[in-house]
Amino acid sequence: MIKQHQGVWEFCTHSAVRRAARQLGQLYDGMMGDAGLRGTQFSLLTQILQLEMPTQKMLADALVMDLSALGHTLKPLIRDGLVELVVDEKDRRAKRVRLTQDGIRQQQAMLADWERVQARFDAAFGKQKSQELRQALAFIASPEFAKAFREET
């Protein structure tokens, strides 16, 4: 029998993570200021900066996305002049993703809001538990976890 709590499955990890992600997305978006970007877009800009002009494949792998989903996600940022795709000098088949000067300014402008929102999360959830949660989620998002998950025991 499926155990439910207020109409929600308690045993399904996938469902729990998806619900939590939606809730956090709504909370972060509501507190990220009036920059006109969502929290997920800020995270994408930040990831591009951290990876220092990644190829689309490198960025998709880091975000655990397929290339077509990444392309869809990048389109509004490219349209708004925050991100650009440039041909890789060593492999002309590959495209690299980089922030424009406007993209860098936008990411930097949102950084203080993100730090404030992140501090609120840590305060509400507990700083130690927050760190442990991020570590657990990073492991779940890793190729090692995906490999172990797919292997039959």
C-alpha positions in Angstrom: 0.0 0.0 0.0 1.3 3.5 -0.9 1.7 5.6 2.2 0.4 9.2 1.7 0.8 12.3 3.7 -1.6 15.0 2.9 -2.1 13.4 -0.5 1.6 13.2 -1.3 3.6 10.0 -1.8 6.2 9.8 1.0 8.3 7.0 -0.4 9.1 8.3 -3.9 12.4 10.1 -4.0 11.9 11.4 -7.5 8.6 12.9 -6.6 9.9 14.5 -3.4 12.9 16.0 -5.2 10.7 17.4 -7.9 8.3 19.0 -5.4 11.2 20.4 -3.5 12.8 21.8 -6.6 9.5 23.5 -7.7 9.0 25.0 -4.2 12.6 26.3 -4.1 12.3 27.7 -7.6 9.2 29.6 -6.6 10.8 30.9 -3.4 14.1 31.9 -5.1 12.4 33.5 -8.1 10.2 35.5 -5.7 13.2 36.9 -3.8 15.7 37.4 -6.6 14.8 41.1 -7.1 13.5 42.8 -10.1 16.3 41.9 -12.5 13.9 40.3 -15.0 15.6 36.9 -14.8 14.6 33.8 -12.9 16.8 32.1 -10.4 17.5 29.3 -12.9 18.8 31.8 -15.4 21.1 33.4 -12.8 22.4 29.9 -12.0 23.1 29.4 -15.7 24.9 32.7 -16.1 27.0 31.8 -13.0 27.8 28.3 -14.3 29.0 29.8 -17.6 31.3 32.2 -15.7 32.6 29.4 -13.5 33.4 27.1 -16.5 35.1 29.9 -18.3 33.6 29.8 -21.8 32.5 26.2 -21.9 31.5 24.3 -25.0 27.8 23.7 -25.2 28.5 20.0 -24.5 30.6 20.8 -21.4 27.8 23.2 -20.1 25.1 20.6 -20.8 27.1 17.9 -19.0 27.7 20.2 -16.0 24.0 21.0 -15.8 22.9 17.4 -16.4 20.9 18.5 -19.5 20.7 17.3 -23.0 22.0 19.7 -25.7 18.5 20.4 -27.1 17.2 21.4 -23.7 20.3 23.6 -23.1 19.7 25.3 -26.5 16.1 26.0 -25.5 17.3 27.4 -22.2 19.9 29.6 -23.8 17.7 31.2 -26.4 16.1 33.9 -24.3 19.5 34.8 -22.8 21.0 35.0 -26.3 18.0 37.1 -27.6 18.4 39.5 -24.7 22.1 39.9 -25.4 23.4 38.3 -22.1 25.0 35.2 -23.7 26.6 34.5 -27.0 27.7 31.4 -28.9 31.1 31.6 -30.5 32.9 29.0 -32.7 35.6 27.1 -30.9 39.0 28.0 -32.4 40.4 24.5 -32.1 37.3 22.6 -33.2 35.2 24.6 -35.5 32.3 22.2 -35.1 31.9 23.1 -31.5 30.4 26.3 -30.1 31.5 27.9 -26.9 29.1 29.7 -24.6 30.2 33.0 -23.1 28.6 35.9 -21.3 28.5 39.3 -23.0 29.5 42.4 -21.0 25.7 42.9 -20.3 25.5 39.2 -19.1 28.4 39.7 -16.7 26.8 42.9 -15.4 23.5 41.2 -14.9 25.0 38.2 -13.1 27.0 40.5 -10.8 23.9 42.7 -10.1 21.9 39.5 -9.1 24.7 38.1 -6.9 23.8 40.1 -3.8 20.1 39.0 -4.1 21.2 35.4 -4.5 23.5 35.6 -1.5 20.6 37.0 0.6 18.2 34.3 -0.6 20.9 31.6 0.0 21.4 32.9 3.6 17.6 32.7 4.1 17.6 29.1 3.0 20.5 28.2 5.3 18.7 30.0 8.2 15.4 28.2 7.6 16.8 24.8 6.9 19.9 25.0 9.1 23.4 25.7 7.9 24.9 22.2 8.5 21.8 20.5 7.0 22.0 22.8 4.0 25.6 21.9 3.3 24.8 18.2 3.7 21.9 18.5 1.4 24.0 20.3 -1.3 26.6 17.6 -1.0 24.0 14.8 -1.3 22.4 16.5 -4.3 25.8 17.0 -6.0 26.4 13.3 -5.6 23.0 12.4 -7.0 23.8 14.6 -10.0 27.2 13.0 -10.6 28.0 10.5 -13.3 29.2 8.1 -10.6 25.7 8.0 -9.0 24.1 7.5 -12.5 26.4 4.6 -13.2 25.7 3.0 -9.8 22.0 3.5 -10.2 21.9 1.9 -13.6 23.9 -1.2 -12.5 22.0 -4.2 -11.5 23.0 -5.7 -8.2 
